[in-house]
Amino acid sequence: MSSKAWACSKSIYITTGQLSVYKCLYLVTFLTLINYATCDQLESPDNRIHLITENIDWAFFQDLDIIHQAIRLRHGVPQIYANETLVNAARQRAIVRAWYENDPQSEEHDYDVSENVYYQSDPDEAVSATKIMANWYTSEERLYNYDNPMVTDQVKHFLPIVSESTLTYGCGQVRSTGLTGAGIYTVCLYSPAYQPGNETVNINKPLFSFKNDQFDFSMVDDLEVGLIERLKGSRKL
C-alpha cells in the first residue's frame, strides 16, 4: 500500500465487538477515505473522493464459507478455515483496490498467499457469494484438464480454492461510490499460496457432478449424499 496515499486519508472507524472471526472483523468498520489536495506529502495530489464502505452482512460471508467447503467436499479435500490475519489482509486489499480504482500500485506482501479478486462496476447491485464463486470456480473448472493439467491464467482462481495444499483463507468486500472507480470489490486470500508443479497430487477430479451450473444451498446436501454413495460404491469393489 502506498504510504503517501494513506498518509493523506481520513479514516473513520465505528467498531462493534462480536464473537466469531468473521463477525468480529466484518461488523467493524465504516471508512471515508478522502485524498486532500492540501497534503504536503504529495507533490501533485489528485482530487478524487472515495466513499468506501465494507460489507457487514454476516450472511454473505457465511454463504461464501459454505460454498467453499461444499466445493472442497466435491473434490475430496479437507475443509479450509477462516484465518483472522488473512481476513484483515483481505479487507485491506479490497479497500486498496477500491482506492486505486482496481489498479493498485505494486506492493510487497508479507503473506504467502494466492489472491482472488472479483470486481463489479455497479455499486448498487448486490454481489452474491453464488455469483462470485460461479465466476471463480464453475466457469474455470470447465477449462481445467485433469488428465493433462496446465496452470494458466484461465484457471488461476479455481486452483487455490480446490487445492489440497490450501489450509486457510480470508475474504473482504467493499463498495466504492467514488466519482470514478465505483463498484464492488471482493478479495479472498488463500494460504499457503498455490505453487504450480504438483497438480496430480493437489488437484483432485470431482467425486460427482453438480445438478446444475449455479450454486444453491440444496447442493450442499447433494454433495454429502454423492460422497456417501461414492463411498458405498467403493466398499462394494
WODA-V498973 format. One record per pair of residues at least 12 apart in sequence whose C-alpha atoms are under 6 Angstrom apart, sorted by the first residue. I is the first residue (numbers start at 1). J is the second residue. D is the distance in Angstrom with one decimal. If there is no record, write none. Layout:
i=[I,I]
j=[J,J]
d=[D,D]
This chain:
i=[8,8,9,9,9,10,10,11,11,11,12,13,13,14,15,15,16,26,27,30,31,31,32,32,33,34,49,50,51,51,51,52,52,53,53,54,54,55,55,63,64,70,72,74,74,75,75,75,77,80,80,81,82,82,82,83,83,83,86,87,87,90,90,90,90,91,94,94,101,112,112,113,113,113,113,113,114,114,114,115,115,116,116,116,117,117,118,119,119,120,120,121,122,123,123,130,136,136,137,140,140,160,163,163,164,166,166,167,168,168,169,169,170,170,171,171,172,172,173,173]
j=[35,39,33,34,35,33,34,31,32,33,31,29,30,29,28,29,28,56,56,53,52,53,51,52,50,49,178,178,176,177,178,175,176,174,175,173,174,173,174,129,129,220,162,206,207,204,206,207,164,167,168,168,168,169,170,168,169,170,170,170,171,171,172,187,188,172,185,187,181,192,193,189,190,191,192,193,189,190,193,188,189,157,187,188,186,187,186,184,185,183,184,183,183,183,184,215,157,158,158,155,158,194,202,203,202,191,192,191,190,191,189,190,188,189,187,188,186,187,185,186]
d=[5.5,5.9,5.3,5.2,5.4,5.3,5.7,5.3,5.5,5.9,5.1,5.1,5.4,5.3,4.3,5.9,5.3,5.1,4.9,5.4,5.7,5.7,5.1,5.8,5.6,5.3,5.7,4.1,5.6,5.4,5.5,5.6,4.6,5.5,5.4,6.0,4.2,5.6,5.6,6.0,5.1,5.8,5.6,5.5,5.6,5.6,4.6,5.9,5.5,5.1,5.1,4.7,5.7,5.1,5.4,5.9,5.8,5.8,4.7,4.0,5.3,5.2,5.0,5.7,5.9,4.3,5.8,5.7,4.4,5.5,5.3,5.9,5.2,4.7,5.3,4.0,5.6,5.1,4.5,5.9,4.7,5.7,5.7,5.2,5.6,4.6,5.1,5.8,4.8,5.4,5.2,4.1,5.0,4.1,5.4,5.7,5.2,5.7,4.9,5.1,6.0,5.7,5.0,5.2,4.8,5.6,5.8,6.0,5.9,5.3,5.4,4.4,5.6,5.4,5.5,4.1,5.8,5.4,5.6,4.3]
